[in-house]
Amino acid sequence: MKDMFNTEALVIVYIVIGIFTFGHCYNQYPDEEPGEFGGYKYVINNGPGTKSIVSIAASACWPFYWSVQLQEKK
């Protein structure tokens, strides 16, 4: 029974940190991304759908997301 409680606690912590990571990633993801192809410049507009998909992926793998965030050079 004690092992079951620890497993449940770890799952709850993982989900809570995943929710926090979702919000952080959603707000950090750019609304627009400039690019260039064949000498032509363009802009990609990232709407709520794109930002949500990226944030869901980041929140599911939050240890990797925070590893990158903490080691990012500014």
C-alpha positions, 0 to 999 in steps of 0.5 A: 500500500505504501508503494502505491501511495508513492506512485500516486504522489509521483504521478500527481507531481508529474501532472502538476509540473506538466500543467505549469510547463504548458503555461510557460511554453505557451507564453514563451512560444513566439506569435510570429516567426520570420523566415527566408526561402529562395531570397523571399522573406516570409512570416509564419503566424503561430496561432493558439492551435500551434502554440497549444500543440507545441505546449502539450508536447513540452508538458508531456516531456517536461524534464527535457523542456526544463533541461533545455530552458535551464541550459539556454544561453542568453 
